[in-house]
Amino acid sequence: MVKKIALVIVGVLAVLVVWQWELVSYGLMQARGQLRILWNMKPVVEVLSDKTYPDSAKKKIELIREIKRFAIDSLGLDKSGSYESFYDQEGKPILWVVTAAEPYQLIAKQWRFPILGTFSYKGFFEKDRADSTVSELKREGFDTRIGEVSAWSTLGFLNDPILSSFLDRPEGSLAELIIHELTHGTLFVKNSLEYNENLADFVGEYGALRFLAQKYGKTSVPYQNYLATKAFYERYDEHVLHGTRMLDSLYKTFKPAMPVVVKDSLKWKMIQQIVDLSDTLTDQRSNASVRLVKKRRLTKLNLPNNAYFIGYLTYRKQQNRFRQEFEKQFGGDFKKYLAYLKQTYPSL
């Protein structure tokens, strides 16, 4: 009897594997990537005591630990075992994210994952697998985008390491990154990716300003540079979001019988206009880096497509909502605001 039950279970599992092979294969790939990182991580205390590591790197690691303490003690984010270990990427990318959108609608392709819910992007530890997914999506007619990921959160399921690429960031960007990811570990609402990312961006920026003011002072170079960076990207974000509204209005005029060549012509003409106008944005940073738009070769083949604009909707669309709610309803008391969010939006 037991043998029969075992055979039935094995048979059911075999059917599930065949039926959901893509999901199973993807899960195995992600598990291999995570295990490789876990296997090669070093405790931070070991790195700090290693004489082969440069002092500049050790100072950044100490800064990350300080940012984490600030996020927990001063902002009230949940305690976390993350950022107590270090992973050396050896100058290589570690994770790639694929996004896709309809060609004539600002509608993102959705991927569904067990437990975590629905996402408008898909991460890959293997570049070849990401490239294959992009090729398949293009064949299906989607606009696509693939990008390297600077950090990610396992939402408290695992203890995330400090990545060596973190150490290249200036103080403000580093603080924003760490607080952003710790926010995900504190509050992450299932099937609400846009909400989650907008919230983490808001908390990351707010927390970074508070941390820099406390550690360096508001007149310091780190604080002023971050403030100027934040101001520039707020202007850039608004410009791109305005571009999404223009594109959305354009797409709504498209009729089913309209030839594809006409749709493409109108679409790329407007996107080129959005890109060209972004070059007029001013940048007041003392160390102003080359503007994002200028990093692109402004040819038709390299213009951003709908997948790029969808990314801005995912991360930046709700920023004003959070600011207004925080200031008007909670008078700038962040811990009260966070308690309200956690009570209102049950987390995973």
SVG drawing of the C-alpha trace seen along z (x, -y; Angstrom):
<svg xmlns="http://www.w3.org/2000/svg" viewBox="-10 -74 57 76">
<polyline fill="none" stroke="black" stroke-width="0.4" points="0.0,0.0 2.8,-2.4 4.6,-1.6 1.5,-2.4 1.1,-5.7 4.7,-6.5 4.4,-5.7 1.3,-7.9 3.1,-10.8 6.1,-10.4 3.8,-10.2 2.0,-13.4 5.3,-15.2 6.5,-14.1 3.3,-15.4 3.7,-18.8 7.4,-19.0 6.5,-18.4 3.5,-20.8 5.4,-23.6 8.8,-22.8 9.6,-26.4 8.8,-27.5 10.7,-24.6 13.7,-25.2 13.7,-28.9 13.5,-28.1 16.5,-25.8 18.5,-28.5 17.7,-31.1 18.5,-28.6 21.9,-27.9 22.6,-31.6 21.6,-32.2 23.6,-29.2 26.7,-30.3 26.5,-33.7 25.8,-32.1 28.7,-29.6 31.2,-32.4 30.1,-35.1 32.5,-36.1 31.5,-37.5 32.0,-41.2 34.2,-40.9 36.5,-38.6 36.8,-41.1 37.5,-44.0 40.3,-42.1 41.8,-41.0 44.9,-43.1 44.6,-42.4 41.4,-44.5 42.1,-48.2 41.1,-50.7 38.8,-52.5 36.7,-49.4 36.7,-48.8 35.5,-52.3 32.5,-51.8 31.7,-48.5 31.7,-50.3 29.5,-53.0 27.0,-50.4 26.8,-48.9 26.2,-52.4 23.5,-53.1 21.8,-49.8 21.9,-50.7 20.4,-54.1 17.6,-52.5 16.6,-50.2 17.1,-52.6 16.1,-55.9 13.6,-55.0 12.1,-52.0 12.7,-49.5 12.7,-45.8 15.8,-44.2 17.6,-42.2 20.5,-39.8 21.3,-41.3 24.6,-43.2 26.6,-41.3 28.4,-39.4 30.3,-40.3 30.3,-38.9 33.1,-39.8 31.6,-40.1 35.2,-40.3 34.0,-43.2 31.3,-41.1 27.5,-41.7 25.5,-39.4 21.9,-39.6 20.0,-40.8 16.3,-41.9 14.1,-41.6 11.0,-43.8 8.6,-43.7 5.6,-45.8 3.0,-45.8 4.3,-47.6 1.5,-50.2 0.2,-50.2 2.0,-51.0 1.0,-47.7 3.7,-45.5 4.0,-41.8 3.4,-40.1 5.1,-37.1 3.5,-35.1 5.6,-33.4 4.5,-31.2 4.1,-33.0 5.6,-36.3 2.8,-37.0 2.9,-38.9 5.9,-40.9 6.3,-43.1 9.9,-42.0 11.9,-38.7 15.4,-38.3 18.1,-36.0 21.4,-34.9 22.4,-33.6 22.9,-36.1 22.3,-33.5 18.9,-32.7 18.0,-36.3 19.0,-36.9 17.0,-33.9 13.9,-35.2 14.4,-38.6 14.6,-37.0 11.5,-35.0 9.6,-38.1 10.7,-40.0 9.4,-37.2 6.0,-37.5 6.0,-41.2 6.9,-42.8 9.1,-45.8 11.9,-44.5 14.6,-45.8 17.4,-44.0 19.4,-45.6 22.0,-44.8 20.8,-44.9 22.8,-46.7 21.0,-45.1 18.0,-43.1 16.1,-41.9 15.1,-38.4 12.5,-40.0 13.9,-38.5 13.9,-34.9 17.7,-35.0 20.4,-37.4 21.5,-39.5 25.2,-40.3 27.0,-43.5 28.0,-43.3 31.4,-44.6 29.7,-46.9 28.1,-48.8 31.5,-50.1 31.8,-52.3 28.8,-54.4 29.0,-57.8 27.6,-58.1 24.1,-59.3 23.5,-56.8 24.8,-54.0 22.5,-55.1 19.5,-55.2 20.3,-51.8 20.6,-50.1 17.5,-51.7 15.5,-50.9 16.3,-47.2 15.7,-47.1 12.3,-48.7 11.4,-45.7 12.3,-43.4 10.0,-45.5 7.0,-45.8 6.3,-44.0 2.7,-43.7 1.9,-40.7 0.8,-41.5 1.6,-45.2 5.0,-45.7 4.4,-49.4 3.4,-50.2 6.3,-48.3 9.0,-49.9 7.6,-53.4 7.4,-53.1 11.0,-51.7 12.2,-54.6 10.4,-57.1 11.8,-55.7 15.3,-55.2 15.5,-58.9 14.0,-60.2 16.2,-58.0 19.3,-58.9 18.8,-62.6 18.2,-62.1 21.3,-59.9 23.5,-62.3 22.3,-65.3 23.0,-63.4 26.4,-62.1 27.9,-64.9 25.6,-67.9 23.4,-69.7 26.2,-71.9 28.5,-69.0 29.6,-68.0 27.9,-64.5 24.6,-66.0 24.6,-68.8 25.7,-66.4 22.9,-64.0 20.4,-66.8 21.5,-68.0 21.4,-64.5 17.9,-64.0 16.7,-67.3 18.1,-66.4 16.5,-63.0 13.2,-64.4 13.2,-66.6 14.3,-63.7 11.6,-61.5 8.9,-64.1 10.1,-64.5 9.9,-60.8 6.5,-60.4 5.2,-63.3 6.6,-61.4 4.6,-58.3 1.4,-60.4 2.2,-61.7 2.8,-58.1 -0.4,-56.8 -2.4,-59.6 -0.8,-58.8 -1.5,-55.0 -5.2,-55.7 -5.5,-57.2 -4.3,-54.1 -7.1,-52.2 -6.9,-48.4 -6.8,-49.0 -3.9,-51.5 -0.9,-50.0 2.0,-48.9 4.4,-51.1 2.4,-54.2 2.1,-53.2 5.9,-52.7 6.6,-56.0 4.4,-58.0 5.7,-56.0 9.4,-56.5 9.0,-60.1 7.4,-60.9 10.0,-58.9 12.8,-60.7 11.2,-64.0 11.0,-62.9 14.7,-61.9 15.8,-65.1 14.0,-67.4 15.5,-65.6 18.9,-67.0 17.8,-70.4 17.5,-69.3 20.1,-71.1 22.4,-69.2 23.8,-71.1 25.9,-68.3 29.5,-69.3 30.7,-66.1 28.0,-66.0 28.2,-62.7 27.3,-62.4 23.5,-62.6 21.7,-59.3 20.3,-60.3 23.8,-61.1 25.0,-57.7 22.8,-56.4 23.7,-56.7 20.7,-58.6 20.0,-56.4 16.6,-54.8 17.9,-51.3 19.0,-52.5 16.0,-54.7 14.2,-53.7 11.0,-51.7 7.8,-51.1 9.6,-48.7 11.8,-51.6 8.8,-53.8 7.0,-51.0 10.0,-50.9 9.5,-54.5 5.8,-53.9 6.8,-51.0 9.3,-52.9 8.4,-56.6 4.7,-57.2 3.5,-57.3 6.2,-59.4 4.0,-62.5 1.4,-60.3 3.8,-59.1 5.2,-62.6 1.8,-64.2 0.5,-61.4 3.6,-61.5 3.6,-65.3 -0.1,-66.1 -1.5,-63.1 1.5,-62.3 3.2,-65.7 6.6,-64.3 6.6,-61.7 8.1,-58.8 7.8,-56.1 4.0,-56.8 3.7,-56.7 5.5,-53.4 3.4,-51.9 0.3,-53.0 1.6,-51.5 2.4,-48.2 -1.1,-48.0 -2.9,-49.1 -1.0,-46.9 -0.3,-43.4 3.2,-42.3 4.4,-38.9"/>
</svg>
